[in-house]
């Protein structure tokens, strides 16, 4: 069971960010400036995430975390940035920070299947089976609704493992 959960840690590394549309009207100078600033923040934060991932590959975890934090600071509306930082904390076995980070991302995107899945893992490793099961159930439902068969299967395996482990613990 533990092996299954450990394998699940690396399953979801979700990246991407949408681009805001530019206004072509001269009378909308302020919205154009806001749009341009938003695009700049998205570009800078995406660059910071890429650099942070490179730092992780090179073993410089502290620098990577600082870059992920800075990316979130520059573009706090991108839930994917929270995923990257949360996964980093999860891999470091810092479950409290992982939970806080995934939860912050879910505030922005409550129907984020990967974030719910990773939050289930973090709660499980922390020992909070009840919340782990809740988030595993939610991720399973999201993946089913979005017809994401591969992630649905992985999430369902996690949920089964959690409920079987929970049932076994309750019977003792």
Buried (B, 14 or more C-beta within 10 A) or exposed (E): EEEEBEEBBEBBEBEEBEEBEEBEEEEEEEBBEEBEEBBEBBBBBBEBBBBBBEBBEEEBBEBBBBBBBBBBEBBBEBBBBBBBBBBBBBBEEBBEBBBBBBBBBBEBBEEBBBBBBBBBBBBBBBEBBEBBBBBBBBBBBBBBEEEBEEBBEBBBBBBBBBBEBBEEEEEE
